[in-house]
C-alpha cells in the first residue's frame, strides 16, 4: 500500500499543445492518502480514465510526476508499480476455470497453494461464484465474467493500490449494490488504497470516503459526500451531485443580502464581500420551501411523485427551480418559495465564494 502523489501533472494527446484547451488533463497537484477509498466522479470525457491510466502506468503524462510513497514511478511500467486494475469490460482467460482465473495472479507470484485455495474461496464467496469455481469462463454471461475480473483484481493482499475503471457497468443492478457493499467491507478489512472511477453519483457516494469530482480535465473538488452536497466548490458539482441538482439564480451580493432580477431580495446566512464576475446563488431543492406568503414568486409547472417525496418543478423570475416537498403535501395555494438562508451558497464565475467567517478562520 502507498500514498499516491501527483505533482504538476498534466496530459495532452496532441504532440505540441499550445493552450489549456489542448489538454485532456489540466495541471493538478493532489495527494491520495495511503489506505483511502476514493471515487473519481465526472461526466464522460472529463479526464477520469486518462488520470487512472497515468496512475496505473498505462499512459505517461505530458508533464509532471507520479509518486508512490517517496518513489517516483512516472516512467515505471505497470508491472513495476504493484497495482491491480479492473476495467470497464471483462478481461478473463476463457480456457481457464473460474478458480484458475482468480488464482492466476497469486500463482504468478509463487504463493503457497494452501493460501491460494483459501484466498480464492474467500473472493469467490464475496462475488457470489462459489458454485461456479470449476466451470470454464468461456460461455459465462458478461456480468459473470466481469465478476471474475473484479475478483482477480482484489485477490492480492500486497498491492499498492486497486484501481477500478467503471467496473460495474455490465453487472445487474441488484448485484451492483452487493458488490459495492463487499468492496467497502474489503477496504475496511485490508486497508488497500482504492480509486474507483465512475460517472454514477450513487456508486461514488456509497463507495468512497472521499469523492474527487472532475470537470473539463480538472479536479474541481475533493471532499466527503456531505461536503459535496452542502458546499459544492463549483457549480458543476452542485449540478452533478444530487437528484435533481442544485438550483442556481443570477444575483448581486452585498453583505448578507442577494438581490435578484426585478429587485427581489434574499437573505443569506453569512456576510460576503461583494463578488465580481458572473454571480449566482445556489440552493438545493431540499432546502427550498413552498409558502403562501413571503419568499419569492414561484410559478409551478408540474409535480412529480418520486417515492417518499414529491418534486415540484417551476420557475422563479424566469429561471427554472426545483423544490422537494414531503409525500402527500398539497401544493395548491402555495404560490411562493423561500430558502433556508444558512444553506445558500454564493458563486462567482462558477466557483464558490467563501463567506467572511470562513475567510477569517
N, C-alpha and C positions, 0 to 999 in steps of 0.2 A: 504494500500500500504506500501511496505517496501523495504529497501535496503537489498540485499541478499549477504552475505559474506561467502566465502568458505575458511577455514583455514586449511592448511596442509592436504587437502583432498586427499584420495587415496582409491581405492577399488579393491579387488580381489575376484573372485568367488571360489578360492581354499581355503581350511581350513588352510594351512600353506605355504603361498607364500614365496619363497626363493630369488627371484630376480625381477628386473623390468619387465621381460617378463611374469611373473605370474600375473601382474596387468592389469585389464581391464582399469582402470584409474590410471595413474601415478600421483605422488604427485603434487598438484597445490594449489595456493593461488590466488583467484580472487574476485573482488567486482563487483556486478551488481547493478548499481545505481537505487535508487527509481525513478520510473516513466520512466525508459529506455525501449526502444524497441530493443531487441536483437534477432539475428538469430544465432543458433548453427548449424554450417555447417561442413560437412565432409562426406567421403565415408562410405558405410555400414560397420559396425563392428569397427568403430573408437572410440566408447565410448559415443556417443551423448545421446542415450536413457538411458544408465546407469547413466550418470550425471543428466539427467532430473528426473529420478526416485528417486535419492538421494535427490534432492531439494524438490520434492513433498512428500517425506516420505514413498514411496513405497519400498524403499531399504535403509538399514542402512549402511553407509560407513565402511570399514575396519579400516580406520584411519581418524583422523581429525574431524572438526566440521562444522556445518552449522548454520549460524545466520540469523534471520530475524530481521533487526534493531539491537537492543542490546540483543535480546532474543536468547538463544541457543536452537535450535529446533532439534538437532541431533537425540535425542531419542523420539521426539514428533511424535505421529501418524499423518497421513494425515489430519484427521478431525480437529486436533488442530492447523493446520498451516494456515487455512483460505485461501486456494488457490483453483483455478479452473483448471482442466486439461482436454484437449481434445486429444483423442487418434487417432491412425492412421486409425482405422476402427470404424464403427458406434457403439455407445453404446446408445440404446434407449429402452423405455418401449413400446413394441409392442401393448399392450392392451389399452394404453392411446392415446388420441388425440394429434395432434401436439401442440396445445395450452397447454394442460396439461403437456406434456413433457417439454416445455420451462418454464412453471410456477413452475415446481416441486421444484427447489432449493429455490425459493422465498417463496413458501407456507411452506416449511420445517422450515423456519426461522420466520414464523408468520407475514409476511409483510401485509400491508393494501391491501385489494382486489382491490381497485381502482388503486393503484400504480402498482400492479401485472399486471392488464389488460393493463395499458398504457405501461409498460416496455416490456411486451410480444409483443404487437403490434409494438413497435419500433424495436425490434430484428427481428421479422418476416419480416418486411419491408426490413431490412438490408440483410437478407439471401434469400429474394425473395419468401417467403412462405405465404404471407398474404391470398391468396385464398385457402390455404390448412389447415388452423388452426383447422377446425372442423373434419378433416379426421383422422382416426386411423393411427398410424405409421406402423402397420402391412400391408404389401403389397406395401409399397412405395419402390422406387428404392434405391440402395445402396447410390447413391450420395445425394438423398433427405434425407435419414436417417442421413448421415454424416453432412448435413447442420443443422439438428436438434441438433446433438451433439455439433456442433460449436456454435450454438445459445445458447444452455443451458450453455455452458462454459462461455459465455460472458454476460449472463443475470444479474448477480450480479454486483453491482457497488462498493461493500465494500471489495473486496478480496485483499489480499496482493500481489498476482501475478496471471497471467493467463499463463499456460504452454500448449504449442501446440506441439504434437509429430507427425510430418508429417501429419497434419490434412487434406490436400487437395489431398491425394493420389487417392481417388476414385471419386473426383469431375471432371466434364468435363472441358476441357481447357478454354473455354470462361468464365465459372463461376469461375474458379480459379482466373482469373485476377480481376473480380469484387469483389470477397471476400477478396483478398489481399488489394484492394483499401479501402474496407469497414473497414478492420482491422486497417489500418493506420489511417483512419478517427476516429474510435472508440478510438484509443490510444491518438490522439490529443485532443479529446473531454473530456476523463475521466482520462487520465494520468496513467493508470494501468502500472505496471511493466509487460512486456510481454517477454516471452522466447519462441522462435519458432524454433523447430528442423526440419531440412530438409537436404537432400543431393542434392537439386536442387539449383544451384547458382542463377538462376533468381528469385526464390522465396525469397531467403535470401537477395539479393541486393535490391529488390524492397520493401521489408517489413521493414527492420531494419535500425535503426540509427547506430548501431554498429554490426558488424558481428564477431562472435567468431568461428575461424576455428580450428577443431580438426583433429589430425593425430596420429594414433597408441596410443590412450589413453591420448594424451597430447593436451593442448591448445597451438597451435604454434603461433597464432596471434589473437589479438582483435583490431579491428580498423574500421574506416569508409570504405564504399565500395571503395572510391578513394584511401585510404591508402593501401588497399589490392591489388588494381590494379597497382598502381605506385611503391610501395615499399614493395613487399612481404617479410615478415620476414623469410620465409623458402621456399625452392624450391617447396615443396608440394603446398603451397599457390599460387606460381607463376603458377604451372601446373594446379591446380584445378580451379582457378579463371580466367575467360576469355575463349573465344571460337574462335580459339584454344588458348591453354595456352601459357605461356612464353617459349621462346626458350632458351636453355642452351648450352654453348660451353665450354669445358675444356680450361683452360688458366693458365698462370702465371702472376701475377700482381705486378707491381713495380711503385710507384708514380702514374702518370696519364696515364699509358700505360698497356695494356693487350697484352701478346704475346701468339698467338695460335700455334697449331701444324704446323710445317713447317716454323715457323718464322714470319708468318703474324702478323702485329701489328694493334691493335685497340685503338684509343684514347678514354680515359674516361673523363667524365665531372667533375671529382674531383680527389684529391690526396688520395692515400691509402698507409698505412703501409703494407709491404709485408705479406699477409696472409699465414698461414700454413694449412696443410691438403689437402683435395681434393678441388681444387679451380675451380670455374666456373664463367663465366659472364652470366647474364640473360638479355634478351631484348624481349619486347613484339613485336608480329608480326606487330602491328600498328605503331611501332617506327622504323621499318626497311624499307629501300627504295631501289628499284631496280635502277641501274645506269649503264651507258655504260663504265665509267672509275672510277678508284679509288675503295675504299672498298675492299671486299673480293670476290674471285671467287665463283660463285653460279651456281650450276647445276640444272636447272628446271626439275622437274619430271612430274608435271601436274598442270593444272589451273582449279579452281572450281569457278563457278559463284554462289554467295550466297547473292542474293538480291541487296543491294546498294553498294556492293564492290565485289572484286574478291580475292580469296585466292590462292596464289602461293605457292605450296609445292615443296621443293627441298633439296639440300644438300650443306653444306659448309664444305670443308675439311673432308668429310666422315661422317658428322653429320647432321641429319635432321634439317631443318629450314623452318619456315613458314613466309610468308610476305603478309600483307594485302595491296592491291592497289585499287584505285578508280575504280568504274564500268566503263567499256569501255576502260580503259587504256591498250594500247598494251604492251606486254612484250617481243616481239621479238627485238633482238638487244640490250638487257639489260642483259649482262651475269655476272654482279657483283651486290653485295649488300652492302649497307652502313648502319650504325647505328647512331641514334641521340645520341651523347656522353653523354648528361645530363640525358638520360633515361636508361642508362645501370646500372644494379645493379651487385654487386660482392658477391659471396657466397663462404664460406669455410665450408666443411663438412655439406652442405645443409643449413647453417644458413647465413643470410645476414650479410655482413661486413659493418659497418658504415664507411663512408669516414672521412677523418681527420677533416673536418669542422664540422661534426655532433658530433664527439667526443669532440671537443673543446667547443661546445655550452653548 
